[in-house]
Every structure is written in C-alpha cells, then in structure tokens.
Amino acid sequence: MKNFVMVLILLVNFSLPAFAQEEEGSKIEVQQRLEQSLKDIESELKDLKAEARKATGSVKKDIESQIQSMEKDKEALQLRVKKLKEASGKAWEEMKKGTQEALSKLKASFLKAKETLKEQ
C-alpha cells in the first residue's frame, strides 16, 4: 500500500506541470483566436463602411448608426481582450466567457448590418 501511495504521488506531481502547460497553451490559443477575430472585425468594418457610402436615404442613416455602435462594441472587445491577457484562474475563465459573448454579439451586429444593406 505504501508503494502504491508513493507511485500515486509521483504520478500526480509529474502530471500537474503537464496540465498547467496544457492550460497555458489553451489560454494562448484562445487569445490568439480573439486577436485574429479583432483583425477580421476591423477588415469587415472597413468593407462595411465602403458599402455604407454607396447607400442612400434611411438605409444610409441606419447603417451608419449600426457602424458607430459596432465600433464602440469593437473598442470594448479590444479592452476585454487586453484584460483577458492579464487575468488568470477563475477570473480568466469568467472573462473568456464574457469576451466570447461580446464577440458573438458583434458578429450578430455585422449580420444585421449586412441584411440592412441587402434590403436597399
């Protein structure tokens, strides 16, 4: 029994650093995906602004208003990503969830804006 406990302790001690590295890798991957999403959003915003310039009437006003809102949401998302890099543990998990929700909201806003332009 004593040998079993010793083996168990050794296994736990060796697996913890590997788990920590796996968790750290996961954090880095999440952050990289979020940063790439921010770059994609910037590009999409640029394209959307170009399309908005071609719009007319109430559609143009509506789309410009949506773009302003999306720019504010993008800035808030950038701040969340920055804070996420500094967080750890349970706070990181909670912030990751909130950041991903903010990203989903922003993506939904893009879809809505594109639909608005299609209606013209």
Residue pairs with C-beta under 8 A, 6 or more apart in sequence:
27 92
30 84
30 96
31 81
31 84
31 85
34 81
34 84
34 99
34 100
34 103
35 81
37 103
38 74
38 77
38 78
38 81
41 74
41 77
41 106
41 110
42 74
44 110
45 67
45 70
45 71
45 74
48 63
48 67
48 70
48 110
48 113
48 114
48 117
49 67
51 63
51 117
52 60
52 63
52 64
52 67
52 117
55 63
55 117
55 120
56 120
59 116
59 117
59 119
59 120
62 116
63 113
63 116
63 117
66 109
66 112
66 113
66 116
67 113
69 109
70 106
70 109
70 110
70 113
73 102
73 105
73 106
73 109
74 106
76 102
77 99
77 102
77 103
77 106
80 95
80 98
80 99
80 102
81 99
83 95
84 92
84 95
84 96
84 99
87 95
